């Protein structure tokens, strides 16, 4: 049973691990039943493609800022615990795999009560509260940053990296870029703002169009609901209309298309979610990371600086960021081939391959042991 969601950073590593489990299922000629439990599904087609059954279970969220919902959500978590207890008793899985987030808390607690083995994976350099809660119950803990090891019991913790979906190991589809009129051989900067879109970065991109487009293409992942607004605003802002075709904007991008966009980018400017950093490192791309401010999200700043220590990225904190500084940093990297090569080497040193299979093998081993008992 898979649990952990609310964002692609939690959900897609679960999907990557499920893909590895299905691959092992074929190799071992054995049937593996997979379930996903949580308040909602981040990407329903992804579950269907892997024959993962969905089970509803409510969960409350504890925000890091004052909100009356922090009080009402306590009752959601309590209700979620009893729902999880009933559902787990009914299905009785042989192992729980948790990616953390508030959605995992009632399920992990119910699994502990029912003595179902628990495996957790921590994507961030500083663990989230859900995994800090779950660590005492876990049989095995996979981590992505060496810095996270100090928070967990050494004998059951392994540095394995972040599971990536199998599409990232496939040949990138260059024809898809050409259909979008993106010229792979012409240098382009890829701006990544996350599934909801980071408003501050989106505004920076729009304000920099006239300065950057004469020199480089811009590919802009603007967030699920923002693409139309970005296109309309860009049409008004771009002074030289001949340059309009050098600006390419998307809302959210399917995995295979995003793989291609990252593969051929010269530089990536991005938020600092752990899965995004992992994908940047996998593609060995020079990067500028703009983490979400720490008062909003505890993990991105720590992730960004931990990754930057490899030499793979430059970190620019949002509170200090100006358009002039961003343009200067972009130009410095784009004009320095030696710096780009150094950043690619740093990225390569960070990435650990096949985390999904390491987790899949551990889950199968624990599941078999539990089934026999």
N, C-alpha and C positions, 0 to 999 in steps of 0.2 A: 504494500500500500504506500502510495506516494503522497506527501503532504508538504505544503509550503507554496505560497502564491502571493498575489497582490500586485506583482510586477513581473516583467519579462526576466529580470535578473534572478528571481527565484524560480520562475516557472520553467524556463528553457533548459537550465541544467537538469531538471527532473526529466524533461523530454529527451535530452541527450542520453541520460542514463537508461531510460526506457528503451531507446533505440539499441543501446548496447545489450540490454537484457534480451530483446527480440533476436539480435544476432547470435547471442549465446544459446538461446532457445533452439535455433535452427541447427547450430553445431552439435548440441547435446541431444537433439531429437527428444526433447522433453517439453511439456506444456507449462508455461508460466502465466498465471492469472495476474493481471495488473489492475489496480484500482487507484483512482485519484480522489482525495477527500478534501473538501474545503467549502467556503461560503459561495464561491463562484469559480468559473473557469476563465482563465486569462485568454486562452486560445483553444476553443472547442474543436476545430478541425484537427488540431495536432493530436488530441486524445483519440479521435475517431480513426485516424490513420494508423495508430498503433494498437487499436482494439483495447483501449484503457477505459474501464467502466468508471463512471462518475458517481460519487456519493456526496450528498449535501451535508454539511456540518457548519453551523454558525460559529463565529469567533469575533471577539471584541478587540479593539485596537487601543493601545495606550500611547497617546501622542506625547511628544517631548515638549509641548507647549500647552498652556491652559486651554481647556475646552470642556464644556459640560458633557460632551460625548465620552470623555474619559471615565465619567461616573456611570453613565448609562451602559457603556460597553462592558463594564464589569459583569453585568447580568447576561450579556451575550456570551461571554466566555464561560460563565457558569453553566448556562444552557448548552453551550457547545460541548462541554465536558460530558454531560449526560447523554447528549446525542451521540458523541463519539464512543462512549462506553457501550451504548446499545448497538451501534453499527459495527464496531470492532468485535463485539461478542458474537454478532450474527455472522460476519464474514470470517472472522478469526484468521487474519493473515499470518504468515510465518515470519514476516519481518516488516517493520515500518522504516521507510526512508524519508527523512525530514530535511528540507532545505531551510528551515527556520521561518521567520516572519510570524506575525501574530496569529496567523491561521493555523500554525502548527501546535500552539500551546495546549489547547484542550485535547488534541489527538495524542500528543506525546504523553500527557498525564494519564489518559485512559489506557494507553498501551502499557505503561508501567504497572498500573493497577492489575491489568489482565496478564502481566508477565509475557508480553510479546516483545521480542528483541527490537531494539531501536538503533538505527544507523543515522548519523547526522553529517551534514557537510556544511562547512563554513566558508563562504566566498570572500569575506572581507579580512583586512589586516587586523581590525579590532572587531571581535565577535558581537553580533547583535544580542539583544536581551533574550530573545526566544531561545537561541542556542546556548546562551549562558545558563538558562534555566534547564535546558534539556541535557546538558553535558553530564550531569550526575546519573542520568538514566541510560546513557548511550553505551552500547557494546563497542562501537567503532566510530571514530571521528576523522573525517577527511578535511584537510585544510588546504588553502590556496596560497597563503603567504607564510613564510617562516615566522614572521612577527606574531602570528596568531597562536603558535605552539605554546607559549607561556601561559595561556589561559586554560589549557586542557591537560588532562592526565597523560603523561608521556607514553605509557605502555599501550594505550588504546588510540593514539593519534598518529596520523601519517600525512606527510606533505605530498599531495597528489595533483594539485592544480584544479582547474575548473573544467567540468565536463562541457565539451562543445558538441553541437549537433553534427551528424555525419555529413551534412551538406557542405560544411566548411572544409572537409577533406576531399571534396570533389573538384574537378576542373572548373574554374569560374566561367560563366557563360558570357563571353564577350559580345555575342550577338544582341543580348538584351540591352547592353550599354549603347550599342549603335542604334537600336530602335528608339532609344531616348535621346538620340543625337549627341550622346557623350562620346568624345573622341579619346579612346584609351591612350593613344600615344602622345596626346597633348596634356601637359601637366595640369592636374586639377586638385583642388583642396576640398576635402570632404568634411562638412560640418555635421556632427551628430548631436542631437538635442534630446534624445530619449523618446519613449512611446507617447508621452503627453506633450513633449516639446518644452524646452526651456525658454521662456519668454525673453529673458535678458540676452541669451545667445542669438535667438532669432532676430532681435532688434539690432544687435551688432552686425549680423550678416547683411541685413537690409541697408544699414548705414555705410557699409564698406563696399557695396557693389561697384560704385563708380571708380573707386580706387583700385580694386583688385581685378575686375573683369578685363581691363586692357592687357593684363599680364597672364592671368590664369583663369581656367574654367572654375566655377564654383558648383559643387554638388551639395545640396542642402536637404538633410533629413530633418523636417521641421516639426514633427509630431502629428498624431492621429487627426486632429481637427484643424490644423493650421495651414495646410498646403494652399488652399484657395486664397486665403487672406495674403499669404506671402507672394503668390503670383500676382494678385491684383496690385499690391503695394509696389512690387518690383517693376511692374509695367509703368507705374507713375514715376518711380525714382530714377530709373536708368536713363541717363541723359543721352547717350549714344545708342540709338535703337538698334544699330548693327551688332551691338554686343549682347543684346537680349538673349540670343541663342546660346550664349556661354554660361547662362545661369539655369541650373536644373534643380527643381524642387520636388520633394516627395513628402507624403505624410508619414506613414509607416511603411516599411519595406519588407517583403517576404525574405526568408533566410537566404535563399539562393541568390536573389538580386543584391542583397546586402553584402554577401560574400564577394560578389563581382565588384561592387562599388569600392569595397575596402581593398581588394586585390590590386586594383589599378590606380588607386589614389597615390599622390606624391606625399601628401601631408594630411593628417586627420586632426581636426579640432573638435574636442568632445567633452561631455560630462565624464565623470570618473566612476561610474558604476563598475563593479567588479567584473561582470560578464563582458562589458564593453572593453575594458582594459585587456581582458584575456584575448578577445578577438583582435584587438590592435596588435598585441604581442604575437599572436599566431601569424598574422600577416606581415609582421616585422616592418611596421610602418612608423616613421617619425610622427610624434604626436605632441600637441599642446592640450593639456588637460585643464579644464575649468570646473573644479568640483563644486557641488552644491554647498552653500555655506554651512558650517558646522552646527549652527543653532537650528537648522532645519533638518539636516541629515548627518548623523554622527560618523558615517563610514567613508564618504567619498573623499574627504580631505586626507584621511589616513591612508586610504588606498592609493591616492594620487602620489603622495610623497614617497610611499613605500616602493611604488613602481618607478618613480623618477630616479631613485637611488641606483637603479640598474643603468641609467643613462639613456633609457628608451623614450623619455618624454620630458617636456618642460611643464611645470605647473604654474598657472597664473590664477591667483585667487580672485574671486568675483569682486570683492570689495575694493581691490586695487586696480581692477581692469579698466582701461580706457581704450577707445578706438585706436588712438595713435600707438599705444603700447602693443596692442594686438597686431596691427599692421607691421610694426617694426620687427616683432618676433617672427611673424610669418615670413617676411622678407629675409631675415637672417637665416632661417632654416632652408628656405627654398633656394637661396643663392649659394649655399655651402654644401657641396657634395660630400666633403669629408665629415661634416657634422651629421649629415643624413646617414652615412655609412656607420658612424659610431652609434647612432640611435638605433639603427637596425640590429647591430650586434647586441646592444643592451636588451632589446625586445626579445631576441632569440634566447638570451641567457635566462630570461624570466619564464618563458612558457614551458609547461610540462605537458607532454603529449599523453593522450589516451586515459585521461582521468575517468571518463565515462566507463571504460572497460574495467578499470581498477575497482570502481564502486560496484559495477555489475557483478564481478567475480566475488566480491566480499558479500554482497546481498544474497547471491545464490548459495554460497557456502553456509552462511548463517541460517538461511531458510531451510536448507536440507537438514541441518543439525536440529533445528526446532521441530521440523516435521517428524523426524525420527523419535523425538522425545514425546 
